[in-house]
Amino acid sequence: MDFTLRIWRQHGHDEPGTLVTYPVKGISPDLSFLEMLDVLNEELVGKGEAPIAFDHDCREGICGSCAMVINGDPHGPLPGTTTCQLYMRHFRDGADITVEPWRARAFPVLRDLIVDRGALDRIIEAGGYVSVNTGAAPDAHAVTVAKQSADAAFEAAACIGCGACVAACPNGAAMLFAAAKVTQLALLPQGQPERIGRVIGMVEAMDAAGFGNCTNHYACAEACPKEIPIRFIARLNREFMVAALTSREFAEAPKPLEHEE
């Protein structure tokens, strides 16, 4: 199979970038998109040119590193698929393919197709954890969890933090990501101690990172390779409203009078 690739090249964050055209020929339809880029990079290195920089790790659709926009679609044209699991047989022979990095204010381009997604890590640092005692694993039946809650928590935990939701959103919002992380912990008993502070901290971190606001375009759920449902954003909003009212109630509660000797 032969393709004409138009790939974004940018040497650094402060330098201008541009789309560069590369023809690739004789590509096996069974190669993944990243393997096709590996073939192109081998050709570029052989010519003494700089290879195309792109993120990758597991190449099994687990880590979320393979972040790139293909023909305007985060991770490519197939729903529920990461870039590393996208195969060249899904494209027409002779097709023109445009490859760009995530486009969002909170994801500055570092080089070529690599962006800094550290803003997602800062959201997790603000509340995506639980305080538990370490030690031997408890018995499976020691803490009861309703099946409906467990199923929803597992569904939310499928989020791999790739940032496709941000890249797809016209506002560059990270609401689906934050909603998944808040939901998976809010539904489980282990997540209750930090429940109030968690959602407030994560929303504040999301705003501080420069992500946009959600205006219900639903593009995030369509682009998500793990198909996180949009309904989790409604849960995030409810969790935040309850937490904001609860924390305000604690802040405005009268303090006990100090005992005078």
DRENZA-286544 format. One record per residue (C-alpha): residue number from 1; residue in three letters; x, y, z. Coordinates in Angstrom, 3 decimals, always signed. Layout:
REM DRENZA-286544
seq_type_east_north_up
NUM_Ala_X_Y_Z
...
//
This chain:
REM DRENZA-286544
seq_type_east_north_up
1_Met_+0.000_+0.000_+0.000
2_Asp_+1.182_+3.534_-0.788
3_Phe_+0.316_+6.671_+1.170
4_Thr_+1.088_+10.378_+1.149
5_Leu_+1.656_+11.605_+4.691
6_Arg_+1.449_+15.236_+5.761
7_Ile_+3.028_+15.296_+9.210
8_Trp_+3.435_+18.199_+11.621
9_Arg_+7.106_+18.996_+12.253
10_Gln_+8.095_+21.360_+15.042
11_His_+11.563_+21.402_+16.575
12_Gly_+10.594_+22.972_+19.890
13_His_+7.857_+24.602_+21.911
14_Asp_+8.943_+28.140_+21.050
15_Glu_+9.599_+27.441_+17.367
16_Pro_+7.055_+27.571_+14.542
17_Gly_+5.852_+24.310_+13.043
18_Thr_+4.614_+23.242_+9.654
19_Leu_+3.178_+20.251_+7.803
20_Val_+5.774_+18.315_+5.802
21_Thr_+4.843_+15.846_+3.067
22_Tyr_+6.359_+12.353_+3.027
23_Pro_+5.489_+9.637_+0.494
24_Val_+5.606_+6.077_+1.842
25_Lys_+5.425_+3.056_-0.432
26_Gly_+5.098_-0.678_-0.073
27_Ile_+3.447_-0.561_+3.347
28_Ser_+1.928_-3.827_+4.526
29_Pro_-1.772_-3.514_+5.379
30_Asp_-1.049_-5.473_+8.564
31_Leu_+1.272_-2.798_+9.962
32_Ser_-0.093_-0.614_+12.732
33_Phe_-0.025_+3.150_+12.255
34_Leu_+2.947_+3.472_+14.590
35_Glu_+4.813_+0.687_+12.809
36_Met_+4.230_+2.556_+9.568
37_Leu_+5.799_+5.631_+11.193
38_Asp_+8.717_+3.446_+12.301
39_Val_+9.278_+2.460_+8.665
40_Leu_+9.224_+6.119_+7.629
41_Asn_+11.652_+7.053_+10.406
42_Glu_+14.078_+4.356_+9.289
43_Glu_+14.032_+5.883_+5.816
44_Leu_+14.587_+9.376_+7.223
45_Val_+17.498_+8.247_+9.399
46_Gly_+19.016_+6.485_+6.390
47_Lys_+18.901_+9.797_+4.530
48_Gly_+20.512_+11.640_+7.433
49_Glu_+17.299_+13.465_+8.339
50_Ala_+15.785_+13.847_+11.785
51_Pro_+13.168_+11.186_+12.573
52_Ile_+9.606_+12.170_+13.435
53_Ala_+9.161_+12.392_+17.195
54_Phe_+6.035_+10.761_+18.600
55_Asp_+4.995_+9.260_+21.937
56_His_+4.459_+5.536_+22.397
57_Asp_+4.979_+2.869_+25.022
58_Cys_+2.871_-0.270_+25.353
59_Arg_+1.515_-0.347_+21.783
60_Glu_-1.343_-2.441_+23.150
61_Gly_-3.981_+0.255_+23.695
62_Ile_-3.288_+0.454_+27.428
63_Cys_-0.956_+3.348_+28.247
64_Gly_-2.538_+6.167_+26.214
65_Ser_+0.804_+7.550_+25.029
66_Cys_+0.140_+7.327_+21.278
67_Ala_-1.522_+10.717_+21.113
68_Met_-1.956_+12.123_+17.630
69_Val_-4.714_+13.491_+15.420
70_Ile_-5.159_+11.594_+12.152
71_Asn_-7.175_+13.304_+9.420
72_Gly_-8.826_+15.460_+12.062
73_Asp_-9.764_+12.564_+14.380
74_Pro_-7.934_+11.938_+17.676
75_His_-6.414_+8.436_+17.410
76_Gly_-7.805_+8.080_+13.883
77_Pro_-11.101_+7.232_+12.212
78_Leu_-12.053_+4.061_+14.109
79_Pro_-14.170_+4.416_+17.279
80_Gly_-12.868_+2.886_+20.493
81_Thr_-9.347_+2.492_+19.094
82_Thr_-5.983_+3.957_+20.083
83_Thr_-3.472_+4.974_+17.414
84_Cys_-1.221_+1.998_+18.169
85_Gln_-4.132_-0.374_+17.495
86_Leu_-5.066_+1.313_+14.209
87_Tyr_-3.888_-0.689_+11.184
88_Met_-3.070_+0.546_+7.721
89_Arg_-5.699_-1.740_+6.164
90_His_-8.248_+0.687_+7.578
91_Phe_-7.066_+3.299_+5.072
92_Arg_-7.569_+3.396_+1.319
93_Asp_-4.539_+2.548_-0.792
94_Gly_-3.077_+5.804_-2.102
95_Ala_-4.806_+7.905_+0.571
96_Asp_-3.532_+11.269_+1.804
97_Ile_-3.149_+11.190_+5.590
98_Thr_-2.595_+14.275_+7.751
99_Val_-1.015_+13.681_+11.165
100_Glu_-0.955_+16.393_+13.839
101_Pro_-0.376_+16.615_+17.599
102_Trp_-3.114_+17.231_+20.172
103_Arg_-4.351_+20.801_+19.796
104_Ala_-5.164_+22.311_+23.194
105_Arg_-3.873_+25.223_+25.221
106_Ala_-3.142_+22.936_+28.152
107_Phe_-1.072_+20.588_+25.911
108_Pro_+1.883_+22.601_+24.557
109_Val_+3.777_+20.953_+21.706
110_Leu_+7.243_+19.795_+22.756
111_Arg_+8.453_+18.379_+19.448
112_Asp_+6.670_+17.211_+16.309
113_Leu_+3.755_+15.016_+17.503
114_Ile_+4.724_+15.042_+21.194
115_Val_+2.814_+17.308_+23.567
116_Asp_+3.188_+17.933_+27.285
117_Arg_+0.239_+16.192_+28.956
118_Gly_+1.500_+16.924_+32.454
119_Ala_-1.668_+18.933_+33.128
120_Leu_-3.573_+15.649_+33.411
121_Asp_-1.047_+14.435_+35.976
122_Arg_-1.579_+17.584_+38.017
123_Ile_-5.322_+16.901_+38.088
124_Ile_-4.626_+13.429_+39.459
125_Glu_-2.186_+14.822_+42.029
126_Ala_-4.930_+17.155_+43.251
127_Gly_-7.236_+14.325_+44.281
128_Gly_-7.024_+11.131_+42.276
129_Tyr_-5.970_+8.924_+45.163
130_Val_-7.269_+7.270_+48.334
131_Ser_-5.789_+7.063_+51.834
132_Val_-5.600_+3.420_+52.863
133_Asn_-3.462_+1.421_+55.225
134_Thr_-0.952_-0.814_+53.488
135_Gly_-0.627_-4.461_+54.416
136_Ala_-2.166_-7.760_+53.470
137_Ala_-5.007_-7.711_+50.976
138_Pro_-8.411_-7.862_+52.731
139_Asp_-10.854_-10.646_+52.047
140_Ala_-12.928_-10.057_+48.944
141_His_-16.140_-9.985_+50.941
142_Ala_-14.837_-7.738_+53.725
143_Val_-16.248_-4.574_+52.126
144_Thr_-19.504_-4.951_+50.279
145_Val_-20.029_-2.967_+47.084
146_Ala_-23.237_-2.926_+45.071
147_Lys_-22.750_-4.519_+41.662
148_Gln_-24.189_-1.495_+39.876
149_Ser_-21.667_+0.764_+41.633
150_Ala_-18.798_-1.640_+40.979
151_Asp_-19.664_-1.899_+37.293
152_Ala_-19.834_+1.878_+36.893
153_Ala_-16.558_+2.327_+38.801
154_Phe_-14.800_-0.172_+36.538
155_Glu_-16.282_+1.541_+33.491
156_Ala_-14.853_+4.877_+34.649
157_Ala_-11.515_+3.310_+35.591
158_Ala_-11.051_+2.216_+31.968
159_Cys_-9.860_+5.779_+31.200
160_Ile_-6.190_+5.664_+30.156
161_Gly_-5.599_+9.418_+30.381
162_Cys_-4.582_+9.827_+26.740
163_Gly_-6.160_+13.267_+26.356
164_Ala_-8.188_+12.482_+23.226
165_Cys_-11.234_+14.002_+24.907
166_Val_-9.354_+17.287_+25.266
167_Ala_-8.102_+17.215_+21.679
168_Ala_-11.598_+16.543_+20.337
169_Cys_-13.371_+19.197_+22.412
170_Pro_-13.784_+22.570_+20.656
171_Asn_-13.150_+24.201_+24.044
172_Gly_-10.188_+22.025_+25.008
173_Ala_-12.048_+20.817_+28.111
174_Ala_-10.873_+17.932_+30.290
175_Met_-14.265_+17.304_+31.863
176_Leu_-14.585_+13.691_+30.661
177_Phe_-11.142_+12.807_+32.012
178_Ala_-11.796_+14.441_+35.384
179_Ala_-15.284_+12.943_+35.515
180_Ala_-13.937_+9.426_+34.986
181_Lys_-11.328_+9.804_+37.721
182_Val_-13.786_+11.335_+40.189
183_Thr_-16.471_+8.751_+39.426
184_Gln_-14.330_+5.655_+39.840
185_Leu_-13.443_+6.683_+43.392
186_Ala_-16.737_+8.297_+44.414
187_Leu_-18.618_+5.043_+43.827
188_Leu_-16.378_+2.888_+46.018
189_Pro_-16.141_+2.791_+49.825
190_Gln_-12.370_+3.369_+49.682
191_Gly_-12.928_+6.730_+48.021
192_Gln_-15.266_+8.230_+50.610
193_Pro_-12.788_+9.866_+53.074
194_Glu_-11.438_+12.313_+50.447
195_Arg_-14.635_+12.582_+48.453
196_Ile_-15.369_+16.256_+49.192
197_Gly_-11.828_+17.525_+48.876
198_Arg_-11.088_+15.350_+45.866
199_Val_-13.595_+16.818_+43.443
200_Ile_-12.915_+20.396_+44.517
201_Gly_-9.164_+19.933_+44.202
202_Met_-9.367_+18.242_+40.814
203_Val_-11.728_+20.828_+39.340
204_Glu_-9.539_+23.658_+40.619
205_Ala_-6.450_+21.974_+39.152
206_Met_-8.282_+21.541_+35.859
207_Asp_-9.125_+25.243_+35.732
208_Ala_-5.609_+26.276_+36.746
209_Ala_-4.095_+24.166_+33.946
210_Gly_-5.955_+26.178_+31.304
211_Phe_-8.517_+23.641_+30.156
212_Gly_-11.706_+25.056_+28.700
213_Asn_-15.288_+24.658_+29.882
214_Cys_-17.746_+21.967_+28.816
215_Thr_-20.551_+23.189_+26.572
216_Asn_-22.078_+19.789_+25.758
217_His_-20.634_+19.165_+22.301
218_Tyr_-20.196_+15.456_+23.207
219_Ala_-17.142_+15.238_+20.934
220_Cys_-15.098_+13.984_+23.888
221_Ala_-17.066_+10.755_+24.315
222_Glu_-16.996_+10.079_+20.572
223_Ala_-13.195_+10.406_+20.475
224_Cys_-12.485_+8.425_+23.663
225_Pro_-10.664_+5.175_+22.746
226_Lys_-12.116_+3.514_+25.848
227_Glu_-15.619_+4.855_+25.156
228_Ile_-16.090_+6.523_+28.540
229_Pro_-19.779_+7.546_+28.610
230_Ile_-20.736_+11.209_+28.674
231_Arg_-23.050_+10.674_+31.665
232_Phe_-20.043_+10.732_+33.984
233_Ile_-19.729_+14.486_+33.381
234_Ala_-23.177_+14.930_+34.937
235_Arg_-21.945_+12.974_+37.970
236_Leu_-18.871_+15.195_+38.183
237_Asn_-21.104_+18.274_+38.227
238_Arg_-23.272_+16.777_+40.968
239_Glu_-20.253_+15.757_+43.022
240_Phe_-18.802_+19.257_+42.713
241_Met_-22.036_+21.004_+43.689
242_Val_-22.494_+18.808_+46.765
243_Ala_-18.851_+19.215_+47.757
244_Ala_-18.967_+22.991_+47.311
245_Leu_-22.093_+23.309_+49.434
246_Thr_-20.761_+20.936_+52.076
247_Ser_-17.394_+22.644_+52.362
248_Arg_-19.115_+26.036_+52.590
249_Glu_-21.326_+24.688_+55.356
250_Phe_-18.270_+23.612_+57.309
251_Ala_-16.553_+26.958_+56.695
252_Glu_-19.576_+28.969_+57.892
253_Ala_-20.337_+26.782_+60.908
254_Pro_-19.932_+28.690_+64.208
255_Lys_-16.765_+27.813_+66.060
256_Pro_-17.080_+26.600_+69.653
257_Leu_-16.315_+29.171_+72.319
258_Glu_-12.908_+28.856_+73.846
259_His_-12.900_+27.872_+77.513
260_Glu_-11.542_+30.576_+79.696
261_Glu_-9.571_+29.611_+82.771
//
